Amino acid sequence: MYKRFIQPILFSLDPEKAHHLTFSWLKFIHKIPGIPTLIRSIYKVEHHSLEREVFGIKFKNPVGLAAGLDKEAKLYKELSNLGFGFIEIGTITPKGQPGNPKKRLFRLKADKAIINRMGFNNQGVEEAIKQLKKNKNVIIGGNIGKNKITPNEEAVNDYSICFEKLFPYVDYFVVNVSSPNTPNLRTLQEKEPLTLLLNSLQKLNLQKEKQKPILLKIAPDLTDEQLLDIIDIVKDTKIAGVIATNTTISREGLLSPDKNEIGGLSGKPLTKRSTEVIRFLSERSGKSFPIIGVGGIHSVEDALEKLEAGASLIQLYTGFIYEGPKLIKDINKRLIKK
C-alpha cells in the first residue's frame, strides 16, 4: 500500500513539505479511536526471539529509527506503533536554531538516496523535554550536538547541557560529531578533542545514581587508521558503544541530477561502506563493544548483512522513507525465522 499509493504522492512534493505533511497526517489519524490499535496490529511483530539486551537495555526488537526524522521528539509514540523497537530523537542542541537555509533536502530517486544539509534544525532541548515528559514505554535515544554558533573550543559545554537536561527522559545518549552540515563539527572526531568530550560526559554520567549508555556516532568517511583510533577511544573512555554510520560526503557512482548538492548523503549508496565500517570495528575490537548499524538498509538482506557484520541493533532512516513501514515488519519476521 505504501509504495503503491502513499509514496508516489509524497514523492511528488518537496521533500521537506512531504515530511511535515506525513507528521501531521500520522498525528491526526492516531487521534481517531481504534486507529493506533489497528496500526500496531498490522505492523508490530512481537516474539521472544526478537528481544535483545544491549548495553543494559532490553529491546523488544532490534530495528530502530535513526536520528534525523523525529528531530524534536514530536512523533516517537506514533512511529513506535509502526513496529520500531526503539526511537532515536534529535539531533538536539541546547538552544533552538533554524538550521541551514532552504532548500536543504533532496531526493535522489535514481540512487534510492537522500542528500540533506538540514544543520541541526530543532527547537532546543527544553522543547524536546516537554514532548518526552509524555512518554510512557517507548525506548528513546537522545542524539545530542552543539549549536552552530558555538565554537569547537566550547563544544563540551553544549553537549554537557543537553546531557544533563535530557538525562531523566532518555534511555541512552548518542554523541553526534559526525554530521557534515555544521561547520567544523567533524574535526571533533579527531582523537584529542573527542577523548576530552567523551571523558567530560562520562564524568557527568558517573555522578548519577544510575548511569546511562553513551554511544558515539561516526562518519563512514573515516580511514582505517581513524577507525582504529575510535576503537582506542571507546576503550579509553569506557563509553557503551558506537553507531556506524552517519551520512557520507562521498558522491561516488551517483546518477541523480541533484547528486552534487552539498550535504550528507544517506540511503542505498551507503549500504556497502557502512557494513564495511561495522565489520572493521567489530573484528578489530574483538567484539568488545556493541555497534548499532545504520546506513543503506533498504531490504531484509541489507539488515541481515549489518547484523552478521557485527551490529547488535540496526536503525532505518532513508530505507524507511523509500520502502515504508512494511520493511520493519519484514526484517523482524525474517529474524524470527532465523
Rosetta silent file (secondary structure, phi, psi, omega in degrees, C-alpha in Angstrom):
SEQUENCE: MYKRFIQPILFSLDPEKAHHLTFSWLKFIHKIPGIPTLIRSIYKVEHHSLEREVFGIKFKNPVGLAAGLDKEAKLYKELSNLGFGFIEIGTITPKGQPGNPKKRLFRLKADKAIINRMGFNNQGVEEAIKQLKKNKNVIIGGNIGKNKITPNEEAVNDYSICFEKLFPYVDYFVVNVSSPNTPNLRTLQEKEPLTLLLNSLQKLNLQKEKQKPILLKIAPDLTDEQLLDIIDIVKDTKIAGVIATNTTISREGLLSPDKNEIGGLSGKPLTKRSTEVIRFLSERSGKSFPIIGVGGIHSVEDALEKLEAGASLIQLYTGFIYEGPKLIKDINKRLIKK
SCORE:     score description
SCORE:     0.000 S_00000001
   1 L     0.000  -45.745 -177.722    0.000    0.000    0.000 S_00000001
   2 H   -60.863  -52.455 -174.992    2.722    2.474    0.958 S_00000001
   3 H   -69.833  -28.226 -177.272    4.850    2.016   -2.162 S_00000001
   4 H   -82.826  -39.151 -172.527    1.852    1.847   -4.497 S_00000001
   5 H  -114.684  -50.310 -171.064   -0.244    4.743   -3.187 S_00000001
   6 H   -76.740  -46.526 -177.842    1.352    6.824   -0.432 S_00000001
   7 H   -58.488  -44.902  179.184    4.946    7.082   -1.633 S_00000001
   8 H   -58.834  -36.969  177.784    4.075    8.425   -5.118 S_00000001
   9 H   -65.948  -48.992 -178.708    2.001   11.212   -3.547 S_00000001
  10 H   -63.212  -39.418 -177.071    4.736   12.146   -1.054 S_00000001
  11 H   -75.257   -8.416  174.668    7.462   11.943   -3.690 S_00000001
  12 L   -84.357  -10.165 -178.249    5.532   14.390   -5.887 S_00000001
  13 L  -102.078  162.333  170.096    6.004   17.035   -3.181 S_00000001
  14 L   -54.986  136.254 -174.539    9.042   18.960   -1.989 S_00000001
  15 H   -55.648  -41.127 -178.174   10.854   16.588    0.437 S_00000001
  16 H   -72.057  -35.879  175.292   10.618   18.876    3.457 S_00000001
  17 H   -65.140  -39.756  178.350    6.930   19.609    2.799 S_00000001
  18 H   -62.496  -38.891  177.932    6.301   15.885    2.441 S_00000001
  19 H   -60.098  -50.112 -178.346    7.994   15.317    5.800 S_00000001
  20 H   -66.744  -36.907  176.922    5.766   17.834    7.596 S_00000001
  21 H   -62.867  -43.846  179.310    2.660   16.518    5.832 S_00000001
  22 H   -61.587  -44.507  178.971    3.464   12.960    6.915 S_00000001
  23 H   -60.653  -45.506 -179.449    3.988   14.049   10.526 S_00000001
  24 H   -62.903  -42.412 -179.093    0.670   15.956   10.536 S_00000001
  25 H   -64.924  -45.282  179.016   -1.172   13.022    8.970 S_00000001
  26 H   -63.370  -39.531  176.644    0.252   10.481   11.417 S_00000001
  27 H   -60.976  -46.068 -176.135   -0.625   12.743   14.339 S_00000001
  28 H   -63.816  -51.535 -174.678   -4.173   13.190   13.038 S_00000001
  29 H   -67.690  -25.769  178.383   -5.012    9.543   12.366 S_00000001
  30 L   -73.860  -10.476  176.374   -3.627    8.478   15.750 S_00000001
  31 L   -87.126  -10.153  179.436   -6.265   10.646   17.417 S_00000001
  32 L   -81.316  124.308 -178.387   -9.027    8.548   15.850 S_00000001
  33 L   -53.547  132.334  176.970  -10.253    5.921   18.336 S_00000001
  34 L    90.722  -21.290 -177.151   -9.106    2.432   17.410 S_00000001
  35 H   -67.581  -45.516  177.586   -6.584    3.521   14.760 S_00000001
  36 H   -56.262  -41.664  178.650   -3.436    3.165   16.938 S_00000001
  37 H   -63.803  -41.642  178.928   -4.513   -0.373   17.854 S_00000001
  38 H   -62.802  -45.035 -179.847   -5.182   -1.180   14.196 S_00000001
  39 H   -61.966  -44.723  178.460   -1.774    0.148   13.094 S_00000001
  40 H   -61.183  -38.717 -179.008    0.006   -1.868   15.787 S_00000001
  41 H   -66.538  -28.269 -179.840   -1.884   -4.997   14.724 S_00000001
  42 H   -80.461  -43.127 -167.122   -0.698   -4.531   11.136 S_00000001
  43 H  -109.205  -26.381 -175.347    2.949   -3.627   11.691 S_00000001
  44 L   -77.640  130.846  177.502    4.096   -4.650   15.177 S_00000001
  45 L  -118.561  122.898 -179.434    5.801   -8.024   15.408 S_00000001
  46 L  -122.799  131.519  178.384    6.414   -9.475   18.862 S_00000001
  47 L  -163.804  143.161 -176.790    8.329  -12.664   19.616 S_00000001
  48 H   -59.699  -29.799 -178.456   10.752  -13.654   22.357 S_00000001
  49 H   -71.215  -15.465  178.500   13.455  -14.380   19.769 S_00000001
  50 H   -83.569  -17.842 -174.785   13.458  -10.711   18.688 S_00000001
  51 L   -67.758  138.989  179.677   14.298   -9.446   22.156 S_00000001
  52 E  -133.750  137.257  169.378   17.795   -8.069   22.666 S_00000001
  53 E  -110.045  113.076 -176.634   19.595   -6.834   25.760 S_00000001
  54 E  -130.197  136.001 -173.045   22.239   -4.350   24.659 S_00000001
  55 L    35.930   45.525  173.385   24.227   -2.004   26.908 S_00000001
  56 L    81.362    3.897 -179.778   21.860   -2.851   29.760 S_00000001
  57 E  -111.850  136.306  177.565   18.633   -2.002   27.906 S_00000001
  58 E   -93.757  116.326  179.628   16.024   -4.586   26.929 S_00000001
  59 E  -102.019  135.690  178.912   14.767   -4.006   23.383 S_00000001
  60 L   -71.105  -28.065  171.058   11.605   -5.764   22.131 S_00000001
  61 L  -154.373  162.412 -171.114   13.173   -5.960   18.696 S_00000001
  62 L   -89.456    8.380 -175.337   16.476   -4.819   17.169 S_00000001
  63 E  -103.199  111.610 -178.529   15.071   -2.464   14.492 S_00000001
  64 E  -113.282  170.444  173.723   15.143    1.196   15.481 S_00000001
  65 E   -97.175  127.698  179.738   14.554    4.565   13.873 S_00000001
  66 L   -72.025  159.277  175.807   17.719    6.587   13.310 S_00000001
  67 L   -63.298  154.308  175.845   18.051   10.191   14.417 S_00000001
  68 L   114.411  -26.216  179.745   17.040   12.906   11.982 S_00000001
  69 L   -88.200  -52.553  176.864   13.418   12.000   11.288 S_00000001
  70 L  -101.407   70.969 -173.016   11.883   12.844   14.670 S_00000001
  71 L   -60.902  -34.077 -170.854   14.260   15.671   15.432 S_00000001
  72 L  -114.235   18.328  176.792   12.138   17.265   18.145 S_00000001
  73 L    59.912   37.938 -177.736   10.558   14.205   19.795 S_00000001
  74 L   -94.433  -16.144 -171.043    7.131   15.085   18.399 S_00000001
  75 L  -136.928   18.523 -173.504    6.143   11.727   16.899 S_00000001
  76 H   -63.153  -35.977 -178.966    8.030    8.988   18.750 S_00000001
  77 H   -67.373  -47.179  179.993    4.873    7.309   20.087 S_00000001
  78 H   -64.207  -41.324  179.461    3.171    7.190   16.693 S_00000001
  79 H   -66.380  -34.905  179.257    6.347    5.987   14.957 S_00000001
  80 H   -65.981  -27.271  177.721    6.838    3.232   17.520 S_00000001
  81 L   -66.916  -17.684  178.908    3.383    1.902   16.587 S_00000001
  82 L   -81.334   -0.116  173.072    4.793    1.145   13.121 S_00000001
  83 L   114.915   -3.095  179.605    6.940   -1.591   14.644 S_00000001
  84 L   -65.663  142.537  176.315   10.193    0.061   15.681 S_00000001
  85 L   -82.177  -19.312  177.426   11.889   -1.385   18.751 S_00000001
  86 E  -163.958  157.515 -176.920   13.311    1.998   19.702 S_00000001
  87 E  -126.003  129.712  175.564   13.316    5.603   18.503 S_00000001
  88 E  -105.083  121.572 -178.863   16.287    7.959   18.388 S_00000001
  89 E   -96.100  164.199  177.119   15.354   11.621   18.571 S_00000001
  90 E   104.544 -174.131   18.324   17.430   14.629   17.571 S_00000001
  91 E   -79.363  133.184  179.299   19.922   15.882   16.921 S_00000001
  92 E   -99.532  135.930  175.228   19.053   18.125   19.890 S_00000001
  93 L  -117.249  161.145 -177.567   21.056   21.275   20.658 S_00000001
  94 L   -56.393  -47.554  179.744   20.938   23.420   23.819 S_00000001
  95 E  -110.381  150.770  176.056   19.190   26.327   22.107 S_00000001
  96 E   -64.787  148.448  177.158   16.730   26.204   19.260 S_00000001
  97 E  -151.245  147.380 -174.178   18.087   27.027   15.825 S_00000001
  98 L   -75.906  -15.062 -174.815   16.512   27.211   12.358 S_00000001
  99 L    82.799 -166.621 -177.088   19.178   25.152   10.601 S_00000001
 100 L   -79.586  160.615  179.643   20.513   25.938    7.165 S_00000001
 101 L   -61.083  147.965  174.055   18.597   27.922    4.525 S_00000001
 102 L   -80.281  151.071    3.842   16.059   26.059    2.365 S_00000001
 103 L   -82.316  137.256 -170.883   16.168   24.206    0.006 S_00000001
 104 L  -139.819    8.878 -179.590   18.188   21.761    2.084 S_00000001
 105 E  -138.768  127.833 -172.186   16.686   18.320    1.454 S_00000001
 106 E  -135.970  129.696  173.385   16.956   16.443   -1.859 S_00000001
 107 E   -87.140  134.073  173.408   15.657   13.075   -3.064 S_00000001
 108 E  -112.503   80.796 -170.192   17.950   11.144   -5.372 S_00000001
 109 H   -60.769  -40.585 -178.125   15.344    8.725   -6.724 S_00000001
 110 H   -64.142  -21.925 -177.671   17.620    7.027   -9.243 S_00000001
 111 H  -106.987   -1.483 -172.945   20.022    6.209   -6.409 S_00000001
 112 L    50.967   54.409 -173.905   17.438    5.480   -3.685 S_00000001
 113 E  -142.036  170.387  175.491   19.164    8.136   -1.641 S_00000001
 114 E  -137.011  139.476  167.127   18.724   11.485    0.107 S_00000001
 115 E  -111.073  129.349  176.314   21.063   14.433    0.478 S_00000001
 116 E  -129.273  145.474  170.279   20.389   16.686    3.440 S_00000001
 117 L  -134.925   49.766 -175.074   22.054   19.790    4.773 S_00000001
 118 L   -60.543  -45.165  176.676   19.482   20.499    7.468 S_00000001
 119 L    82.085   42.922  176.621   22.018   21.748   10.004 S_00000001
 120 L    54.111   45.279  174.272   20.560   20.512   13.320 S_00000001
 121 L   -70.499  122.128  178.051   17.288   22.420   12.944 S_00000001
 122 E  -165.972  168.560 -175.946   15.359   21.963   16.195 S_00000001
 123 E   -92.259    4.993  177.448   13.583   23.948   18.890 S_00000001
 124 E    97.080  164.783 -171.230   16.155   23.256   21.574 S_00000001
 125 H   -65.543  -35.280 -177.776   16.448   20.893   24.498 S_00000001
 126 H   -65.469  -39.004  178.742   13.694   22.429   26.648 S_00000001
 127 H   -67.971  -37.471  177.332   11.068   21.937   23.932 S_00000001
 128 H   -62.704  -39.715 -179.753   12.176   18.336   23.426 S_00000001
 129 H   -61.754  -39.110  178.506   11.772   17.689   27.147 S_00000001
 130 H   -56.971  -39.644  178.820    8.157   18.911   27.014 S_00000001
 131 H   -72.757  -40.819 -175.489    7.455   16.192   24.462 S_00000001
 132 H   -70.600  -22.463  177.446    9.452   13.495   26.246 S_00000001
 133 L   -64.002  -18.901 -179.974    7.568   14.031   29.506 S_00000001
 134 L   -85.137   -7.904 -174.953    4.585   12.399   27.761 S_00000001
 135 L   -69.205  139.047  178.518    6.495    9.168   27.101 S_00000001
 136 L  -112.749  -50.005 -174.397    5.232    6.004   28.752 S_00000001
 137 L  -146.323   18.039  177.711    7.034    2.984   27.337 S_00000001
 138 L   -89.440  129.103  176.066    8.965    3.881   24.166 S_00000001
 139 L   -72.984  123.559 -173.196   12.720    3.313   24.358 S_00000001
 140 E  -119.024  129.908  168.794   14.269    6.655   23.427 S_00000001
 141 E  -100.581  137.584  179.806   17.792    7.506   22.357 S_00000001
 142 E  -105.581  107.033  179.667   18.849   11.122   22.724 S_00000001
 143 E   -89.436  119.892 -171.958   21.124   12.270   19.899 S_00000001
 144 E  -119.803  148.374 -179.444   22.912   15.440   21.034 S_00000001
 145 L  -146.109 -171.683  179.720   25.013   18.073   19.291 S_00000001
 146 L  -109.055  155.072  174.224   26.286   21.612   19.566 S_00000001
 147 L   -67.912  149.820 -177.700   24.745   24.848   18.353 S_00000001
 148 L   -58.285  -37.277 -175.551   26.121   26.216   15.097 S_00000001
 149 L   -81.075   -7.797 -179.678   27.335   29.444   16.744 S_00000001
 150 L   -80.737  121.267  177.832   29.214   27.583   19.487 S_00000001
 151 L   -66.336  153.303 -177.591   32.950   27.381   18.703 S_00000001
 152 H   -56.943  -31.877 -179.323   34.517   23.925   18.896 S_00000001
 153 H   -64.009  -21.577 -179.617   36.593   25.001   21.906 S_00000001
 154 H  -110.007   10.773 -175.695   33.320   25.390   23.839 S_00000001
 155 H   -60.464  -35.799 -179.000   31.541   22.364   22.348 S_00000001
 156 H   -55.238  -37.333 -179.507   31.869   20.348   25.575 S_00000001
 157 H   -62.895  -43.405 -179.409   29.563   22.846   27.286 S_00000001
 158 H   -64.499  -45.638  179.433   26.791   22.355   24.704 S_00000001
 159 H   -64.497  -37.059 -179.778   26.954   18.567   24.860 S_00000001
 160 H   -66.729  -40.257  177.814   27.035   18.707   28.669 S_00000001
 161 H   -60.452  -48.859  179.615   23.939   20.925   28.805 S_00000001
 162 H   -62.439  -41.593 -179.567   21.990   18.522   26.600 S_00000001
 163 H   -60.541  -49.793 -176.794   23.238   15.519   28.564 S_00000001
 164 H   -64.309  -43.904 -175.244   22.216   16.937   31.941 S_00000001
 165 H   -72.849  -37.490 -177.979   18.814   18.189   30.814 S_00000001
 166 H   -82.921  -14.056 -171.027   17.837   15.105   28.824 S_00000001
 167 L   -49.835  -45.255 -178.224   19.180   12.591   31.338 S_00000001
 168 L   -71.045  -10.759 -167.128   15.856   11.850   33.092 S_00000001
 169 L  -116.384   -6.926  179.203   13.994   11.421   29.808 S_00000001
 170 L  -122.956  160.027 -177.929   16.079    9.224   27.501 S_00000001
 171 L   -92.890  -29.164  174.708   17.359    5.658   27.768 S_00000001
 172 E  -149.701  163.115 -179.610   20.686    6.191   26.027 S_00000001
 173 E  -115.225  148.245  173.700   22.719    9.055   24.553 S_00000001
 174 E  -126.033  122.965  178.062   24.356    9.476   21.160 S_00000001
 175 E   -89.798  113.062 -177.586   27.178   11.978   20.727 S_00000001
 176 E   -98.847  103.886  174.393   26.914   13.356   17.202 S_00000001
 177 L  -120.411   15.548 -170.600   30.224   14.780   15.998 S_00000001
 178 L  -118.321    3.879  175.777   29.924   13.319   12.505 S_00000001
 179 L   -70.580  136.703  178.342   27.287   15.401   10.734 S_00000001
 180 L   -85.847    3.162 -170.002   28.780   17.211    7.723 S_00000001
 181 L  -102.835    1.929  170.972   26.194   20.000    7.963 S_00000001
 182 L  -114.459  122.597 -174.053   27.516   22.012   10.914 S_00000001
 183 L   -51.836  129.059  174.562   30.756   23.876   10.060 S_00000001
 184 L    67.823    4.389 -177.846   33.882   22.214   11.519 S_00000001
 185 H   -59.677  -40.646 -174.342   31.842   19.721   13.576 S_00000001
 186 H   -66.667  -16.636  175.922   33.675   16.721   12.134 S_00000001
 187 H   -67.687  -17.979  175.932   37.009   17.980   13.463 S_00000001
 188 H   -71.108   -9.451  175.622   35.675   16.946   16.875 S_00000001
 189 H   -77.344  -12.393  179.088   36.132   13.326   15.681 S_00000001
 190 L   -65.660  152.552 -165.066   39.894   13.767   15.996 S_00000001
 191 H   -57.479  -46.845 -174.959   41.380   11.803   18.860 S_00000001
 192 H   -67.527  -53.493 -179.988   42.251   14.568   21.325 S_00000001
 193 H   -65.644  -32.763 -179.462   39.036   16.667   21.231 S_00000001
 194 H   -69.431  -41.438  177.367   36.853   13.559   21.026 S_00000001
 195 H   -62.048  -42.638  178.227   38.509   11.947   24.047 S_00000001
 196 H   -60.738  -46.317 -178.279   38.072   15.182   26.003 S_00000001
 197 H   -62.571  -48.880 -176.737   34.391   15.416   25.054 S_00000001
 198 H   -68.566  -37.713  176.800   33.557   11.801   25.886 S_00000001
 199 H   -63.958  -37.216  178.955   35.507   11.852   29.158 S_00000001
 200 H   -64.149  -42.741  178.820   33.633   15.001   30.163 S_00000001
 201 H   -69.604  -37.598  177.715   30.280   13.343   29.541 S_00000001
 202 H   -65.581  -33.610  177.471   31.363   10.162   31.303 S_00000001
 203 H   -62.976  -43.337  176.585   32.366   12.235   34.317 S_00000001
 204 H   -64.817  -39.641 -179.313   28.834   13.643   34.460 S_00000001
 205 H   -61.668  -42.487 -177.315   27.438   10.151   33.928 S_00000001
 206 H   -69.769  -15.811  177.377   29.375    8.692   36.837 S_00000001
 207 L   -80.443  -11.881 -178.675   27.915   11.309   39.148 S_00000001
 208 L   -82.968  154.762  178.495   24.444    9.865   38.583 S_00000001
 209 L   -63.207  -39.940  175.928   22.914    7.232   40.818 S_00000001
 210 L  -131.484  120.156 -176.241   22.373    5.056   37.751 S_00000001
 211 L   -74.080  158.361  175.802   24.468    5.659   34.626 S_00000001
 212 L  -120.605  147.083 -177.615   23.073    5.669   31.097 S_00000001
 213 L   -62.531  137.881  173.638   24.803    4.329   27.985 S_00000001
 214 E  -115.984  126.168  178.492   26.709    6.861   25.882 S_00000001
 215 E  -116.628  157.309  178.215   27.335    5.991   22.241 S_00000001
 216 E  -113.134  127.344  176.476   29.390    7.715   19.585 S_00000001
 217 E   -97.223  123.956 -173.377   28.022    8.210   16.075 S_00000001
 218 E  -114.069  159.331  178.588   30.791    8.153   13.485 S_00000001
 219 L   -81.385  152.147  175.836   31.126    9.095    9.823 S_00000001
 220 L   -78.623   -6.124 -174.311   31.555    6.479    7.092 S_00000001
 221 L   -91.068    4.077  179.709   34.353    8.580    5.627 S_00000001
 222 L   -71.564  146.033  176.072   36.913    7.734    8.320 S_00000001
 223 L   -77.865  167.372  176.383   40.109    5.953    7.292 S_00000001
 224 H   -58.134  -39.616  179.269   41.165    2.615    8.812 S_00000001
 225 H   -62.919  -40.939  178.217   43.675    4.492   10.953 S_00000001
 226 H   -68.556  -35.417  177.062   40.943    6.784   12.237 S_00000001
 227 H   -66.362  -36.322  174.403   38.686    3.800   12.921 S_00000001
 228 H   -63.862  -37.091  174.517   41.471    2.229   14.992 S_00000001
 229 H   -61.764  -40.609  178.797   41.607    5.497   16.924 S_00000001
 230 H   -60.434  -43.304  177.761   37.851    5.195   17.523 S_00000001
 231 H   -59.211  -44.768  178.191   38.360    1.708   18.969 S_00000001
 232 H   -62.190  -41.746 -178.041   41.039    3.062   21.300 S_00000001
 233 H   -65.188  -41.897  178.089   38.824    5.988   22.323 S_00000001
 234 H   -59.869  -43.951 -179.936   35.874    3.708   23.126 S_00000001
 235 H   -67.784  -42.658 -176.730   38.113    1.575   25.327 S_00000001
 236 H   -68.579  -39.740 -176.539   39.830    4.530   27.000 S_00000001
 237 H   -89.586  -12.592  179.072   36.656    6.484   27.747 S_00000001
 238 L    60.632   32.743  172.610   34.603    3.365   28.530 S_00000001
 239 L   -72.036  167.686 -169.195   31.578    4.577   26.579 S_00000001
 240 L   -77.390  -28.626 -176.852   28.930    1.962   25.780 S_00000001
 241 E   171.088 -164.933 -172.397   29.372    1.627   22.025 S_00000001
 242 E  -134.010  144.867  168.370   29.285    3.098   18.530 S_00000001
 243 E  -106.919  121.651 -176.424   26.685    3.929   15.898 S_00000001
 244 E  -129.132  111.008   13.608   28.046    3.234   12.425 S_00000001
 245 L  -144.169  170.786  172.280   27.440    5.229   10.352 S_00000001
 246 L   -78.760 -166.896  178.334   26.238    8.770    9.768 S_00000001
 247 L   -74.623  163.137 -178.094   25.817   10.268    6.273 S_00000001
 248 E  -111.233  155.248  173.299   28.696   10.470    3.811 S_00000001
 249 L   -96.329   -2.941  177.710   30.222   13.340    1.846 S_00000001
 250 L   -70.132  148.674  176.371   31.197   10.922   -0.942 S_00000001
 251 L  -127.408   21.272 -174.609   29.330   11.169   -4.246 S_00000001
 252 L   -64.243  128.534  172.276   30.881    8.166   -5.976 S_00000001
 253 L    77.502   10.218 -177.887   28.709    6.396   -8.533 S_00000001
 254 L   -77.626  151.118 -176.654   25.611    8.588   -8.212 S_00000001
 255 L  -115.127  -23.049 -170.484   23.202    9.003  -11.122 S_00000001
 256 L   -72.023  153.523 -179.282   20.622   11.562   -9.970 S_00000001
 257 L   -59.914  -32.906 -177.217   20.530   15.204  -11.150 S_00000001
 258 L   -89.712   17.494 -171.759   20.944   16.555   -7.611 S_00000001
 259 L   -62.039  -23.934 -176.677   23.997   14.402   -6.878 S_00000001
 260 L   -96.227    8.107  175.321   26.331   17.389   -6.434 S_00000001
 261 L   -63.133  143.365  178.411   24.237   19.178   -3.820 S_00000001
 262 L   -73.011  141.295  176.850   26.184   19.948   -0.645 S_00000001
 263 L   141.785 -172.711  179.235   25.272   17.894    2.409 S_00000001
 264 E   -93.189  132.358  179.950   25.263   14.402    3.826 S_00000001
 265 E   -94.764  130.308  175.150   24.259   11.506    1.583 S_00000001
 266 E  -128.773  166.074  177.829   22.184    8.674    3.027 S_00000001
 267 E   110.626 -158.989 -171.057   20.470    5.660    1.523 S_00000001
 268 H   -55.405  -36.877  179.383   21.384    2.813   -0.790 S_00000001
 269 H   -62.640  -14.879 -177.661   24.806    4.174   -1.899 S_00000001
 270 H   -93.183   -8.277 -172.638   25.906    3.886    1.742 S_00000001
 271 H   -52.463  -54.634 -174.163   24.978    0.206    2.178 S_00000001
 272 H   -65.775  -47.698 -175.394   28.363   -1.311    1.415 S_00000001
 273 H   -65.429  -42.191 -179.377   30.547    1.233    3.196 S_00000001
 274 H   -63.929  -37.152  177.122   28.563    1.284    6.417 S_00000001
 275 H   -66.369  -38.196  176.803   28.708   -2.520    6.555 S_00000001
 276 H   -60.955  -41.730  179.909   32.478   -2.386    5.982 S_00000001
 277 H   -65.834  -43.296  178.083   32.858    0.011    8.908 S_00000001
 278 H   -58.973  -47.923 -178.057   30.726   -2.199   11.165 S_00000001
 279 H   -63.409  -42.356 -179.835   32.753   -5.280   10.246 S_00000001
 280 H   -61.599  -48.952 -178.994   36.078   -3.469   10.729 S_00000001
 281 H   -63.077  -42.378 -178.643   35.106   -2.143   14.170 S_00000001
 282 H   -64.681  -48.746 -177.058   33.693   -5.480   15.275 S_00000001
 283 H   -70.652  -45.818 -175.196   36.644   -7.577   14.142 S_00000001
 284 H   -73.953  -19.435  176.606   39.444   -5.214   15.091 S_00000001
 285 L   -93.544   -4.022 -175.165   37.985   -4.556   18.535 S_00000001
 286 L    66.863   32.971 -178.835   37.405   -8.252   19.201 S_00000001
 287 L    53.250   41.017 -173.882   33.679   -7.510   19.525 S_00000001
 288 L   -85.176   -6.907  176.398   34.473   -5.614   22.703 S_00000001
 289 L  -150.206  152.538  179.949   31.590   -3.122   22.410 S_00000001
 290 L   -70.812  150.567  177.096   28.110   -3.068   20.838 S_00000001
 291 E  -126.774  131.825  169.163   27.542   -1.438   17.458 S_00000001
 292 E   -96.562  120.963 -175.957   24.282   -0.038   16.123 S_00000001
 293 E   -93.833  128.759  179.218   24.366   -0.462   12.354 S_00000001
 294 E  -148.298  143.228  178.500   22.780    2.173   10.137 S_00000001
 295 L   132.166  101.896  173.712   23.232    3.197    6.529 S_00000001
 296 L    75.539   28.529  176.860   21.550    1.969    3.365 S_00000001
 297 L   -88.099  100.966 -178.462   19.189   -0.620    4.838 S_00000001
 298 L  -116.550   -0.705 -178.207   16.531   -0.929    2.125 S_00000001
 299 L  -152.054  168.066  175.647   15.802   -4.653    2.351 S_00000001
 300 H   -59.071  -41.412 -178.377   15.760   -7.620    4.707 S_00000001
 301 H   -62.560  -40.770  177.319   19.056   -8.749    3.181 S_00000001
 302 H   -59.830  -41.900  179.996   20.667   -5.374    3.925 S_00000001
 303 H   -64.516  -45.531 -179.590   19.579   -5.691    7.556 S_00000001
 304 H   -62.313  -38.227  178.351   20.897   -9.236    7.884 S_00000001
 305 H   -61.095  -41.458  179.146   24.255   -8.177    6.428 S_00000001
 306 H   -63.138  -44.727 -179.061   24.604   -5.473    9.082 S_00000001
 307 H   -66.572  -41.150  179.181   23.797   -7.899   11.875 S_00000001
 308 H   -69.540  -25.828  177.820   26.122  -10.570   10.505 S_00000001
 309 H   -75.548  -14.534  176.760   28.897   -7.983   10.170 S_00000001
 310 L   131.131    2.217  178.512   28.724   -7.371   13.911 S_00000001
 311 L   -75.349  138.926  175.629   25.849   -4.989   14.631 S_00000001
 312 L   -87.025  -32.934  177.897   23.832   -5.732   17.763 S_00000001
 313 E  -136.653  163.825  175.321   20.973   -3.452   16.671 S_00000001
 314 E  -131.601  162.514  176.310   20.117   -1.662   13.439 S_00000001
 315 E  -134.625  146.975  176.126   18.418    1.602   12.505 S_00000001
 316 E  -111.157  151.984  168.413   16.462    2.745    9.474 S_00000001
 317 L  -146.588  -79.844 -176.881   16.036    6.215    8.010 S_00000001
 318 H   -65.758  -37.688  176.791   16.203    6.592    4.232 S_00000001
 319 H   -61.325  -34.976  176.584   15.183    2.971    3.674 S_00000001
 320 H   -65.597  -39.780  179.552   12.089    3.631    5.780 S_00000001
 321 H   -68.144  -40.747 -178.544   11.199    6.629    3.589 S_00000001
 322 H   -78.942  -38.074 -171.462   11.657    4.683    0.345 S_00000001
 323 H  -101.828  -22.765  179.559   10.262    1.306    1.406 S_00000001
 324 L    87.381  177.106 -174.244    7.726    2.197    4.107 S_00000001
 325 L   -67.686  -18.019  177.856    6.874    0.564    7.439 S_00000001
 326 H   -59.979  -26.955  179.276    6.477   -2.888    5.889 S_00000001
 327 H   -61.400  -40.201  178.723   10.292   -3.060    5.842 S_00000001
 328 H   -60.821  -48.585 -179.468   10.377   -3.063    9.649 S_00000001
 329 H   -61.151  -44.975 -178.489    7.844   -5.896    9.766 S_00000001
 330 H   -62.296  -41.381  179.006    9.648   -7.912    7.084 S_00000001
 331 H   -62.671  -47.920 -177.644   13.002   -7.657    8.885 S_00000001
 332 H   -65.152  -38.120  179.351   11.528   -8.755   12.202 S_00000001
 333 H   -66.139  -38.347  177.220    9.605  -11.653   10.627 S_00000001
 334 H   -66.275  -39.136  179.983   12.775  -12.887    8.909 S_00000001
 335 H   -64.562  -33.684  176.116   14.709  -12.672   12.179 S_00000001
 336 H   -64.114  -42.804 -179.405   12.076  -14.860   13.860 S_00000001
 337 H   -64.796  -31.566 -179.933   12.524  -17.499   11.127 S_00000001
 338 L   -66.097    0.000    0.000   16.309  -17.440   11.637 S_00000001
